[in-house]
Amino acid sequence: MLSTPVILTVAGSDCSGGAGIQADIKTISALKGYAASVITAVTAQNTVGVQAVYPIPPDIVRMQTESVMDDLQPAAVKIGMVHNAAIVRAIAECLQRFRPRFVVCDPVMVSTSGRQLMTEDTIHTIQEELFPLCSLITPNLSEASLLLARTVTDVEDMKQAARELADRYHCAATCPEPQCAMCCMARTDSACSNNKR
């Protein structure tokens, strides 16, 4: 077992290196962690936009996750883009089986321009099967608005959104925007406990 903490990132591949697996690996490495990865989709994208997305078959996502979990036993898992409901289910099944201590989900549901990036079925599956297994969820403003079915705009809305999401999914939830100077976080008493996994 490695003495450096192993962090598993589960996300799409961004060929331009600005997001997804590539950005996560850079961040984990900069913070002196050992980055392992599970690729959920291969994208063609650049600084202008996303040109194409090819989802990885769910069985391959599951096998990648099992390979890392069996051998490296990550201290934490960070989940980003999951393209479809079948991939969400594969990840959730692995989380239930291996029970990692910390699971962070950045639900890449809505782009910064406001474009919904996945189907309603996938969003529902994330809400029902993935979020309850997470220690922390970090939706952006658009995603928080989508999850709560109302517009989240100002700091007070953000605080309330974090509280509601934490209560709903029994995890911690951050303010939907990093610009929120208070960087508020809401959590329930059961947040970060492993009894749900």
Backbone as JSON, one array per atom type, in Angstrom:
{
  "sequence": "MLSTPVILTVAGSDCSGGAGIQADIKTISALKGYAASVITAVTAQNTVGVQAVYPIPPDIVRMQTESVMDDLQPAAVKIGMVHNAAIVRAIAECLQRFRPRFVVCDPVMVSTSGRQLMTEDTIHTIQEELFPLCSLITPNLSEASLLLARTVTDVEDMKQAARELADRYHCAATCPEPQCAMCCMARTDSACSNNKR",
  "N": [[0.85, -1.18, 0.0], [0.48, 2.24, -0.73], [2.21, 5.0, 0.82], [1.58, 7.6, 0.31], [-1.48, 9.36, 0.08], [-4.05, 7.81, -1.76], [-6.09, 8.95, -4.29], [-9.01, 8.52, -6.03], [-10.2, 9.47, -9.12], [-13.16, 9.74, -10.92], [-14.3, 10.23, -13.96], [-14.89, 12.1, -17.05], [-12.71, 12.15, -19.93], [-10.8, 14.89, -20.94], [-9.52, 16.05, -23.76], [-8.19, 18.45, -24.14], [-7.11, 19.06, -21.73], [-8.11, 20.79, -19.8], [-10.19, 20.19, -18.07], [-12.12, 17.62, -16.38], [-10.78, 14.27, -16.09], [-8.04, 14.86, -16.63], [-7.62, 17.43, -15.48], [-8.28, 16.82, -12.84], [-6.28, 14.95, -12.14], [-4.01, 16.58, -12.28], [-4.59, 18.37, -10.18], [-4.8, 16.66, -7.91], [-2.2, 15.63, -7.87], [-0.71, 17.98, -7.49], [-1.44, 18.51, -4.91], [-0.06, 16.64, -3.58], [-1.05, 14.03, -3.61], [-1.67, 10.62, -4.69], [-2.78, 10.0, -7.8], [-5.35, 8.08, -9.1], [-7.39, 6.8, -11.76], [-10.66, 6.53, -13.27], [-12.13, 6.32, -16.29], [-15.02, 7.67, -17.62], [-16.05, 8.64, -19.95], [-14.98, 9.59, -23.22], [-14.01, 12.6, -24.54], [-14.18, 15.0, -27.21], [-12.93, 18.03, -27.05], [-12.31, 21.53, -26.49], [-11.05, 24.8, -25.68], [-13.1, 26.23, -26.75], [-15.44, 24.7, -26.85], [-17.45, 21.67, -26.48], [-17.06, 19.11, -28.72], [-17.64, 16.41, -29.22], [-18.84, 13.46, -27.53], [-18.04, 10.34, -26.22], [-19.38, 7.77, -24.58], [-18.01, 5.51, -22.18], [-18.44, 1.99, -22.06], [-20.6, 0.7, -19.48], [-19.77, -1.7, -18.17], [-17.02, -1.64, -18.51], [-16.38, 0.66, -17.11], [-17.08, -0.23, -14.57], [-15.2, -2.34, -14.29], [-12.76, -0.93, -14.38], [-13.01, 0.57, -12.02], [-13.18, -1.45, -10.04], [-10.65, -2.62, -10.38], [-8.9, -0.58, -9.48], [-9.89, -0.16, -6.85], [-9.61, -2.72, -5.64], [-6.83, -3.03, -5.55], [-5.43, -0.55, -4.9], [-6.94, 0.73, -2.94], [-8.33, 3.42, -2.45], [-8.19, 6.47, -0.52], [-10.05, 8.4, -0.87], [-12.74, 9.23, -3.12], [-13.45, 10.97, -6.06], [-16.04, 12.1, -7.98], [-16.92, 12.99, -11.21], [-18.04, 13.84, -14.37], [-20.61, 11.74, -15.41], [-21.96, 9.96, -17.91], [-24.36, 8.56, -18.51], [-27.29, 6.78, -17.21], [-26.76, 4.05, -16.79], [-23.99, 3.98, -16.38], [-23.85, 5.48, -14.03], [-25.15, 3.71, -12.29], [-23.32, 1.56, -12.31], [-21.11, 2.74, -11.04], [-22.24, 3.39, -8.54], [-22.82, 0.83, -7.55], [-20.23, -0.17, -7.19], [-19.3, 1.62, -5.23], [-20.94, 0.9, -3.11], [-20.07, -1.69, -2.7], [-17.28, -1.44, -2.09], [-17.08, 0.6, -0.25], [-15.7, 3.27, 0.17], [-14.09, 5.72, 2.27], [-14.44, 8.54, 1.94], [-16.45, 10.24, -0.35], [-16.78, 12.37, -2.98], [-18.91, 14.24, -4.99], [-19.04, 15.98, -7.92], [-21.5, 17.1, -9.58], [-21.74, 16.99, -12.81], [-23.92, 18.26, -14.47], [-25.03, 20.46, -15.71], [-23.82, 22.83, -17.97], [-21.57, 25.67, -17.67], [-22.66, 27.59, -19.26], [-25.29, 27.08, -19.03], [-26.42, 24.93, -20.35], [-28.07, 21.83, -20.33], [-26.5, 18.8, -19.63], [-27.05, 16.11, -19.55], [-29.48, 13.4, -19.66], [-32.85, 13.43, -18.3], [-33.39, 11.01, -17.03], [-30.83, 10.14, -16.3], [-30.09, 12.16, -14.49], [-32.03, 11.74, -12.52], [-31.26, 9.17, -11.67], [-28.73, 9.69, -10.6], [-29.5, 11.31, -8.44], [-31.06, 9.49, -6.94], [-29.48, 7.14, -6.61], [-26.72, 7.71, -6.45], [-26.01, 10.19, -5.07], [-26.92, 9.66, -2.34], [-24.83, 8.07, -1.43], [-22.7, 9.66, -1.12], [-20.21, 11.73, 0.52], [-19.94, 14.41, 0.19], [-21.43, 16.81, -1.91], [-21.1, 18.95, -4.76], [-22.65, 21.01, -6.35], [-22.94, 23.39, -9.08], [-24.32, 26.73, -9.57], [-26.38, 26.49, -11.56], [-26.83, 23.74, -11.51], [-27.63, 23.34, -8.83], [-30.0, 24.8, -8.92], [-31.44, 23.24, -10.75], [-31.61, 20.79, -9.34], [-33.14, 21.56, -7.14], [-35.38, 22.56, -8.3], [-35.88, 25.28, -8.57], [-34.85, 28.71, -8.92], [-31.58, 29.53, -8.0], [-29.83, 32.17, -6.76], [-28.66, 34.37, -5.17], [-26.45, 34.91, -2.27], [-27.84, 34.17, 0.09], [-29.76, 32.43, -1.02], [-27.98, 30.47, -1.87], [-26.92, 29.48, 0.54], [-29.26, 28.41, 1.67], [-29.86, 26.52, -0.29], [-27.66, 24.77, -0.03], [-28.17, 23.77, 2.55], [-30.66, 22.48, 2.15], [-30.02, 20.55, 0.18], [-28.12, 19.04, 1.56], [-29.7, 18.0, 3.63], [-31.57, 16.55, 2.14], [-30.05, 14.56, 0.82], [-28.52, 13.47, 2.81], [-25.83, 14.17, 3.26], [-22.87, 16.25, 3.09], [-23.07, 19.52, 1.66], [-21.89, 21.97, -0.56], [-21.83, 25.55, -1.01], [-23.18, 26.65, -4.08], [-21.45, 28.24, -5.59], [-18.09, 29.22, -6.02], [-17.42, 31.84, -5.58], [-18.77, 32.72, -3.41], [-18.08, 34.26, -0.58], [-18.26, 33.35, 2.01], [-18.18, 30.68, 1.7], [-19.99, 28.68, 2.43], [-21.01, 25.68, 4.06], [-23.25, 23.07, 4.35], [-24.4, 20.47, 6.43], [-25.71, 17.31, 7.45], [-26.29, 15.52, 10.52], [-25.59, 12.93, 9.92], [-23.79, 13.13, 7.91], [-20.86, 12.27, 6.14], [-20.59, 9.91, 7.49], [-20.12, 6.37, 7.48], [-22.23, 4.68, 7.63], [-24.26, 4.58, 5.79], [-23.23, 3.42, 3.61]],
  "CA": [[0.0, 0.0, 0.0], [1.25, 3.47, -0.84], [2.13, 5.91, 1.97], [0.9, 8.79, -0.21], [-2.9, 9.05, -0.05], [-4.54, 7.53, -3.1], [-7.38, 9.57, -4.59], [-9.55, 8.03, -7.29], [-11.09, 10.37, -9.84], [-14.05, 9.05, -11.85], [-14.77, 11.37, -14.76], [-14.62, 12.05, -18.48], [-11.41, 12.6, -20.38], [-10.8, 16.13, -21.7], [-8.28, 16.03, -24.55], [-7.49, 19.74, -24.05], [-6.46, 19.11, -20.43], [-8.63, 21.84, -18.93], [-11.25, 19.71, -17.18], [-12.23, 16.17, -16.31], [-9.7, 13.44, -15.54], [-6.74, 15.53, -16.72], [-7.56, 18.49, -14.46], [-8.27, 16.18, -11.52], [-4.95, 14.36, -11.9], [-3.1, 17.7, -11.98], [-4.92, 18.89, -8.85], [-4.42, 15.65, -6.91], [-0.73, 15.58, -7.84], [-0.23, 19.24, -6.89], [-1.71, 18.41, -3.47], [0.79, 15.53, -3.09], [-1.75, 12.76, -3.58], [-1.42, 9.7, -5.8], [-4.02, 10.02, -8.58], [-5.8, 6.95, -9.91], [-8.52, 7.31, -12.53], [-11.63, 5.73, -14.01], [-12.66, 7.17, -17.36], [-16.42, 7.38, -17.9], [-16.35, 9.08, -21.32], [-13.9, 10.26, -23.94], [-14.59, 13.75, -25.22], [-13.41, 15.88, -28.09], [-13.29, 19.37, -26.6], [-11.21, 22.5, -26.39], [-11.48, 25.99, -24.94], [-14.28, 26.78, -27.41], [-16.62, 23.91, -26.51], [-17.4, 20.21, -26.6], [-17.44, 18.71, -30.07], [-18.18, 15.05, -29.22], [-18.72, 12.68, -26.29], [-18.2, 8.91, -26.4], [-19.44, 7.15, -23.26], [-17.37, 4.22, -22.0], [-19.45, 1.02, -21.63], [-20.68, 0.56, -18.03], [-18.96, -2.83, -17.67], [-15.61, -1.21, -18.48], [-16.3, 1.59, -15.98], [-17.08, -1.08, -13.37], [-13.93, -3.06, -14.21], [-11.73, 0.04, -14.0], [-13.2, 0.9, -10.6], [-12.8, -2.62, -9.26], [-9.19, -2.78, -10.46], [-8.28, 0.4, -8.58], [-10.32, -0.4, -5.47], [-9.01, -3.97, -5.15], [-5.38, -2.94, -5.37], [-4.92, 0.69, -4.3], [-7.8, 1.12, -1.82], [-8.28, 4.88, -2.33], [-8.67, 7.16, 0.68], [-11.21, 9.2, -1.28], [-13.17, 9.13, -4.51], [-14.06, 12.2, -6.57], [-16.82, 11.74, -9.17], [-17.28, 14.1, -12.08], [-19.01, 13.55, -15.42], [-21.11, 10.4, -15.7], [-22.73, 10.29, -19.1], [-25.7, 7.97, -18.58], [-27.78, 6.12, -15.99], [-26.09, 2.76, -16.61], [-22.68, 4.28, -15.8], [-24.12, 5.88, -12.64], [-25.44, 2.49, -11.53], [-22.07, 0.8, -12.16], [-20.31, 3.43, -10.02], [-22.93, 3.24, -7.25], [-22.62, -0.55, -7.11], [-18.85, -0.27, -6.7], [-19.21, 2.36, -3.97], [-21.59, 0.09, -2.08], [-19.24, -2.87, -2.45], [-15.96, -1.15, -1.53], [-17.29, 1.52, 0.87], [-14.62, 4.23, 0.45], [-14.41, 6.59, 3.41], [-14.92, 9.83, 1.46], [-16.89, 10.29, -1.75], [-17.17, 13.72, -3.38], [-19.51, 14.25, -6.32], [-19.25, 17.25, -8.63], [-22.48, 16.61, -10.56], [-21.59, 17.74, -14.06], [-25.24, 18.14, -15.09], [-25.35, 21.66, -16.48], [-22.61, 23.58, -18.29], [-21.56, 27.05, -17.15], [-23.52, 28.4, -20.12], [-26.68, 26.74, -18.73], [-26.88, 23.81, -21.16], [-28.19, 20.56, -19.61], [-25.54, 17.89, -20.24], [-27.48, 14.72, -19.46], [-30.92, 13.18, -19.73], [-33.58, 13.45, -17.03], [-33.22, 9.7, -16.41], [-29.51, 10.12, -15.67], [-30.17, 13.05, -13.33], [-32.82, 11.03, -11.5], [-30.45, 8.06, -11.15], [-27.71, 10.31, -9.74], [-30.17, 11.73, -7.21], [-31.57, 8.35, -6.18], [-28.53, 6.06, -6.36], [-25.34, 8.14, -6.23], [-25.92, 11.2, -4.01], [-26.99, 9.13, -0.97], [-23.57, 7.4, -1.09], [-21.64, 10.68, -1.11], [-19.9, 12.52, 1.71], [-20.04, 15.82, -0.19], [-21.8, 17.12, -3.29], [-20.68, 20.32, -5.06], [-23.3, 21.53, -7.56], [-22.82, 24.81, -9.4], [-25.62, 27.42, -9.45], [-27.37, 25.91, -12.47], [-27.14, 22.39, -11.03], [-28.42, 23.49, -7.61], [-31.33, 25.23, -9.35], [-32.08, 22.07, -11.35], [-31.89, 19.81, -8.29], [-34.16, 22.08, -6.24], [-36.5, 23.01, -9.12], [-36.1, 26.72, -8.4], [-33.65, 29.47, -9.22], [-30.68, 29.87, -6.9], [-29.09, 33.31, -7.31], [-27.83, 35.16, -4.25], [-25.76, 34.19, -1.2], [-28.83, 33.53, 0.97], [-30.28, 31.27, -1.77], [-26.93, 29.45, -1.87], [-26.89, 28.86, 1.87], [-30.46, 27.59, 1.81], [-29.69, 25.38, -1.21], [-26.7, 23.84, 0.6], [-28.87, 23.11, 3.66], [-31.69, 21.59, 1.62], [-29.38, 19.41, -0.49], [-27.51, 18.22, 2.62], [-30.79, 17.28, 4.3], [-32.21, 15.62, 1.2], [-29.19, 13.42, 0.46], [-27.8, 13.03, 4.01], [-24.4, 14.38, 3.03], [-22.54, 17.67, 3.13], [-23.24, 20.19, 0.37], [-21.26, 23.29, -0.54], [-22.45, 26.62, -1.78], [-23.03, 26.36, -5.49], [-20.5, 29.11, -6.29], [-16.88, 29.48, -5.25], [-17.31, 33.27, -5.28], [-19.42, 32.96, -2.13], [-16.96, 34.5, 0.33], [-18.42, 32.55, 3.23], [-17.96, 29.28, 1.32], [-20.79, 27.95, 3.4], [-21.25, 24.26, 3.87], [-24.29, 22.53, 5.22], [-24.32, 19.03, 6.56], [-26.58, 16.71, 8.45], [-25.53, 14.77, 11.51], [-25.11, 11.67, 9.36], [-22.85, 13.39, 6.83], [-19.52, 11.7, 6.22], [-20.55, 8.62, 8.17], [-20.11, 5.25, 6.56], [-23.33, 3.75, 7.89], [-25.15, 4.5, 4.64], [-22.56, 2.75, 2.51]],
  "C": [[0.89, 1.25, 0.0], [1.11, 4.31, 0.42], [1.48, 7.23, 1.57], [-0.58, 8.46, -0.34], [-3.31, 8.87, -1.51], [-5.92, 8.16, -3.24], [-7.81, 9.06, -5.96], [-10.47, 9.08, -7.88], [-11.84, 9.57, -10.89], [-14.69, 10.14, -12.69], [-14.49, 11.13, -16.24], [-13.23, 12.57, -18.79], [-11.56, 13.85, -21.25], [-9.48, 16.24, -22.45], [-7.51, 17.35, -24.49], [-6.82, 19.94, -22.69], [-7.02, 20.11, -19.45], [-9.67, 21.4, -17.93], [-11.15, 18.19, -17.06], [-11.04, 15.49, -15.65], [-8.37, 14.2, -15.52], [-6.6, 16.62, -15.65], [-7.52, 17.89, -13.06], [-6.9, 15.61, -11.18], [-3.94, 15.46, -11.57], [-3.33, 18.22, -10.56], [-4.48, 17.93, -7.75], [-2.91, 15.6, -6.76], [-0.15, 16.83, -7.19], [-0.42, 19.23, -5.37], [-1.0, 17.21, -2.84], [0.04, 14.22, -2.88], [-1.31, 11.89, -4.75], [-2.74, 9.57, -6.54], [-4.22, 8.73, -9.36], [-7.05, 7.43, -10.65], [-9.37, 6.21, -13.14], [-12.24, 6.66, -15.03], [-14.07, 6.73, -17.7], [-16.83, 7.75, -19.33], [-15.09, 9.69, -21.92], [-14.56, 11.4, -24.71], [-13.62, 14.35, -26.22], [-13.84, 17.27, -27.67], [-12.05, 20.24, -26.53], [-11.74, 23.71, -25.61], [-12.74, 26.62, -25.54], [-15.55, 26.02, -27.03], [-16.37, 22.42, -26.65], [-17.91, 19.83, -27.98], [-18.07, 17.31, -30.12], [-17.95, 14.39, -27.87], [-18.97, 11.21, -26.64], [-18.21, 8.25, -25.03], [-18.73, 5.8, -23.25], [-18.45, 3.22, -21.55], [-19.43, 0.81, -20.11], [-19.84, -0.58, -17.46], [-17.49, -2.47, -17.58], [-15.39, -0.21, -17.34], [-16.23, 0.79, -14.68], [-15.73, -1.78, -13.21], [-12.77, -2.14, -13.83], [-11.79, 0.33, -12.5], [-12.77, -0.25, -9.71], [-11.3, -2.82, -9.24], [-8.47, -1.84, -9.5], [-8.62, 0.1, -7.12], [-9.66, -1.64, -4.87], [-7.55, -3.8, -4.77], [-4.96, -1.73, -4.54], [-5.72, 1.19, -3.1], [-7.75, 2.63, -1.55], [-8.83, 5.41, -1.01], [-9.92, 7.97, 0.38], [-11.49, 8.99, -2.75], [-13.83, 10.44, -4.89], [-14.75, 11.84, -7.88], [-17.2, 13.0, -9.93], [-18.34, 13.67, -13.09], [-19.33, 12.07, -15.53], [-22.16, 10.57, -16.78], [-24.15, 9.73, -19.12], [-26.02, 7.18, -17.32], [-27.08, 4.79, -15.74], [-24.7, 2.94, -16.0], [-22.85, 4.69, -14.34], [-24.34, 4.64, -11.79], [-24.17, 1.66, -11.3], [-21.2, 1.41, -11.07], [-20.93, 3.24, -8.64], [-22.74, 1.83, -6.69], [-21.22, -0.74, -6.54], [-18.67, 0.47, -5.37], [-19.83, 1.55, -2.83], [-20.73, -1.12, -1.72], [-17.97, -2.53, -1.69], [-16.0, -0.15, -0.37], [-16.11, 2.46, 1.15], [-15.06, 5.23, 1.52], [-15.02, 7.92, 2.98], [-15.27, 9.74, -0.02], [-17.41, 11.7, -2.03], [-17.74, 13.66, -4.79], [-19.69, 15.69, -6.8], [-20.21, 16.9, -9.76], [-22.47, 17.43, -11.85], [-22.86, 17.54, -14.89], [-25.54, 19.28, -16.06], [-24.05, 22.43, -16.72], [-22.7, 24.99, -17.71], [-22.41, 27.98, -18.0], [-25.0, 28.07, -19.92], [-27.23, 25.58, -19.52], [-26.91, 22.53, -20.33], [-27.36, 19.52, -20.35], [-25.94, 16.42, -20.18], [-28.99, 14.62, -19.46], [-31.53, 13.26, -18.34], [-33.41, 12.12, -16.29], [-31.88, 9.6, -15.68], [-29.5, 10.98, -14.42], [-30.92, 12.37, -12.19], [-32.0, 9.9, -10.86], [-29.34, 8.58, -10.24], [-28.33, 10.68, -8.39], [-30.56, 10.54, -6.33], [-30.49, 7.36, -5.76], [-27.12, 6.52, -6.02], [-25.22, 9.13, -5.07], [-26.02, 10.62, -2.6], [-25.72, 8.4, -0.52], [-22.42, 8.38, -0.92], [-21.45, 11.32, 0.26], [-20.17, 13.99, 1.45], [-20.49, 15.91, -1.64], [-21.53, 18.61, -3.54], [-21.34, 20.84, -6.34], [-22.98, 23.0, -7.8], [-24.22, 25.44, -9.3], [-26.71, 26.77, -10.3], [-27.8, 24.53, -11.99], [-27.97, 22.43, -9.75], [-29.85, 23.89, -7.96], [-32.11, 24.06, -9.94], [-32.5, 21.06, -10.28], [-33.03, 20.25, -7.37], [-35.41, 22.58, -6.97], [-36.9, 24.45, -8.82], [-34.78, 27.43, -8.66], [-32.88, 29.8, -7.96], [-29.78, 30.99, -7.42], [-28.15, 33.99, -6.33], [-27.25, 34.3, -3.12], [-26.74, 33.5, -0.26], [-29.46, 32.32, 0.3], [-29.26, 30.13, -1.72], [-26.86, 28.73, -0.54], [-28.07, 27.92, 2.06], [-30.37, 26.35, 0.92], [-28.76, 24.34, -0.61], [-27.38, 23.07, 1.73], [-29.88, 22.08, 3.15], [-31.08, 20.35, 0.96], [-28.73, 18.48, 0.53], [-28.58, 17.39, 3.32], [-31.38, 16.21, 3.39], [-31.36, 14.37, 0.97], [-28.33, 12.92, 1.62], [-26.29, 13.06, 3.8], [-24.11, 15.86, 3.26], [-22.75, 18.24, 1.73], [-22.61, 21.58, 0.48], [-22.13, 24.29, -1.25], [-22.22, 26.35, -3.24], [-22.02, 27.25, -6.22], [-19.28, 29.37, -5.43], [-16.73, 30.95, -4.88], [-17.98, 33.63, -3.95], [-18.33, 33.06, -1.06], [-17.05, 33.66, 1.6], [-18.15, 31.08, 2.98], [-18.72, 28.37, 2.27], [-20.92, 26.49, 3.04], [-22.32, 23.84, 4.85], [-24.1, 21.03, 5.28], [-25.35, 18.57, 7.58], [-25.71, 15.96, 9.44], [-24.94, 13.49, 10.95], [-24.08, 11.87, 8.24], [-21.49, 12.79, 7.15], [-19.46, 10.4, 7.01], [-20.64, 7.51, 7.15], [-21.31, 4.33, 6.74], [-24.31, 3.65, 6.73], [-24.52, 3.71, 3.5], [-22.37, 1.3, 2.8]]
}
